[in-house]
Amino acid sequence: MVKFSFFALATALATSVNAGSSPVRRNKTIKLGDRNLRRGDPATEALLKKARPYKKKNAAKDTSTRRLDGDEDFEIDGSYNLKFSQCVDLKTYDEDLFDEDIVSYVQAGQVVSTSSYVLFHVCQGDYCYYDADTDLYIVDLPTYLTNVATYHANKRTDYCEQCEEFEDYCNPEEEEAADDEEAADDEDADAEEDADEDADEEDGDAEEEDADEDADEEEQDEGDGDEEQDEEQEEDADEDAEERKLKKKNRKLKKKDRKLKKKDRNLITRKLANKEYIDCDQCNTYECYVDYDEMDDGVQRQDELDESVSEWIADLAECKESGAQWNGLDLYIGAMCSPYGDGVELAVFVNEDCTMYTNQQSFYSVFDPYNDNEDGVNYLTYAEQFIKNAFSEVTPCLQQEFDDPDEDDDGANDDAEQEYAVNDYCQQVMEGDVVDFNNCAADEDQDEEENDDAYNWYTYDIKEADDVNEVCDTLNQMAGEYSYVYDEEASGSWYTRNKKGQIDVGDSAGAALSGGMIAIIVSVCLVVVGGAAFLLKPKRKPSDSNEPVYQGGTML
């Protein structure tokens, strides 16, 4: 049964008819902790005057060090984590904006050229603090989204690979059943082998008796030498039979010992010094040991689904063709910063690089989930939560490896220095086009090209956003006064927000419903809303709170 996101469907219904022609809004905010403050507000200015750099008291230097010591040759290892800080937009200049088919939309504020970047922390310890900025790095949004979101999408698959390696440990009953079956087969084989040997011995004895009768006179002449040879042969045969019985006994003892060890595993404390073992409960929760060979052919394997979702996220991050058009222009779908910089929104673009955003179409109005791929699966319902997690959860960089519980712990390596292998996700981010946000500078020798006077009405933050150092330098000059391009009122949002405008984490659970259930819920909602429209008259009540209220993308 295909899983769907009710919130995504509700948003699609709400936004498909909400594409307006309102101009692109540029909200100027200041990031303070996890809050977005309006610059110029008296309360904000008063707060900033008393602001001081945050330092955590009694922080352990060896485990929670947050600076990378300005080392340009720094290589991240598995002891670090990545934590999203803020998404930022830069309005750019693109000559394609002035194409005769697009320029009128640009002048009307319906098409804007922009590039999105991510500021993120690289920190050690169990979590990162938003309050410090000494460990901030910057990278383009596609690189961050491709690797960090796919980390969350592949979390189950990566863990199941480890579970499969220790399946005999986590499922001792099944392993014992297999051992019993193997032991029974060995016993049957040994019995057949013993029967064959007994038959051979009987045949050999009969032949020897016949030969003895025919050669009595010769044996008497040969004397004691032949008698000694016969005795040696009998002794060798007895030794071979005894050796076979001993091997058979040893095999049975080993199997019995292995079974006892597996039965006693649950009675042994698994956590030892500098040891980490597989969590069998998590393996079962992830359904890592499901035998898909015994299921119907129409059932899609979970690992195959996870892989397909990961590929879908990567394609979205790089820009996907939607197959739809607007006024003769091909439309593309991708991701860009939310209007508050606290996440990303799925948006519509008019170029194949997803850098020319239009607020005249919403993502859900052009996205056709069942013609989006050959499988006919709505991968968005699965990818939505993974993408949101990339901007709300810490991403560990440790390449997870577990110790073998069957190995004896002699304490020989307790004093050895522990190594932290970095996983591919963090490595790809840090090896991408990334720079230290506090240690970057633009190329001073770069000449600024003059623009055509005919288009001097178009303003932008940076000519081109190809050089991350130039992007970093430009953002530093803004001193936190960032502007955003995404038009939430016209293009909709897949987030729900509280009165303060903060993302409501309660919607992150992402309930999975069937298509039929969604249809029923939507139908009931329409009936209820339609009936309420005739019975109820909305009344405005004065707010008794002095806090700003979030309404329709605006802080009031």
Buried (B, 14 or more C-beta within 10 A) or exposed (E): EBBBBBBBBBBBEEBBEBBEEEEBBBBEBBBBEEBBBEBEEEEBEEBEEEEEEEEEEEEEEEEBBBEBEEEEEEEBBBBBBBBBBBBBBBBBBBEBBBEEEBBEBBBEBBBBBBBBBBBBBBBBBEEBBBEBBBBBBBBBBBBBBBBBBBBBBBBBBBBBEBBEEBBBBBBBEEBBEEBEEEBEEBEEEBEEEBEEBEEEEEEEEEEEEEEEEEEEEEEEEEEEEBEEEEEEEEEEEEEEBEEBEEEBEEBBEEBEEBBEEBEEBEEEEBEBEEBEBBBBEBBBEBEBBBEEEEEEEEEEEBBEBBBBBBBBBBBBBBBBEBBBEBEEBBBBBBBBBBBBBBBBBBBBBBBBBBBBBBBBBBBBBBBEBEEBBEEEBBBBBBBBBBBBBBBBBBBBBBBBEBBEBEEEEEEEEEEEEEEEEBBBBBBBBBEBEBBBBBEBEBEEEEEEEEBEEEBEEBEBBBBBBEBBBBBBBBBBEEEBEBBBBBBBBBBBBBBEBEBEBBBEEEBBEBEBBEEEBBEEBBEEEEEEEEEEEEEEEEEEEEEEEEEBEBEEBBBE
